[in-house]
Amino acid sequence: MPYGVRLLEVLLQAGKNVQLVYSQAAQIVAQQEMDLKLPASAAEAQEMLCQRFNVSAPQLRVFGREEWFAAPASGNSAADAMVICPASMGTVAAVANGLSENLIERAADVIIKERRPLIVVPRETPFSTIHLENLLKLAQAGCTVLPPSAGFYTKPQSVNDMVDFVVARILDQLRIPHSLMPKWGE
């Protein structure tokens, strides 16, 4: 969960507009890993996150998982890109097999059909054969599978440095300039 929260923070700091959908599992994991209580209500979550990151509602829109008429559910208003971070293997399986039982899955389906970048940051380790097959399906569909593997060649001094390394790789895939990590050779 630290990767997803840090990614959200950096995207908002960069002035990007973000449409956010999170699962009930994300609420549990955020509480467990970060002592971050994400409200069940999308409206309450939007208010809390806008306040936390000092942005306004047009820049950050939070949608509930069952909001079928939200912009991410439609190809004619698809986002430029999508990141599922972290991605449970349940979500990976659903997206890899074309299921659209909630807004996260539907938004991913839309991004794939519209041939826009989808970056999946898997949460599990080790991977089972089933996990690998589903991740392979996503890669074959043009998605980027980006395991959250920190690069120790940067000599991280903290967990935050390792989180920033992974977030920097995500931003690189999105072609969003950043200064989280120096480029190789700099």
LINPE-V183211 format. One line per field, one symbol per residue. phi: phi as a letter, one per 20 degrees, with the letter a starting at -180 (. if undefined). psi: psi as a letter, one per 40 degrees, with the letter a starting at -180 (. if undefined). burial: b if it has 24 or more other C-alpha atoms within 12 Angstrom, else e. A space follows every 10 residues. Layout:
phi=???
psi=???
burial=???
This chain:
phi=.gffffgggf fffenfecdd ccefffffff ffecldeeff ffffffffff ffdlcdgffc dddffdefdf gfecffcfff abcdbedfff fgffffdmfc ebffffffgf gffeldfcdd dfeeafeegf gfffffgfff enfdecffdf eefelfdbfg ffffgfffff fgfeldfbcf bffgne
psi=dddddddddd dddeeihhhh hiiddddddd dddefhhhid hddddddddd ddefiidddh hhiidegeei deehdefiid iihhhihidd ddddddeeig eidddddddd dddefihhhh gidihihidd dddddddddd eeihhgighi heeegieidd dddddddddd dddefhiifd iiihe.
burial=bbbbbbbbbb bbbeebbbbb bbbebbbebb eeeeeeebbe ebeebbbbbb eebebebebb bbbbbbbeeb bbbeeeebbb bbbbbbbbbb bbbbbbbbee ebbbbbbbbb bbebebbbbb bbbbeeeeee beebbbbbee bebbbbbbeb eeeeeeeeee bbbbbbbbbb bebbeeebeb beeeee
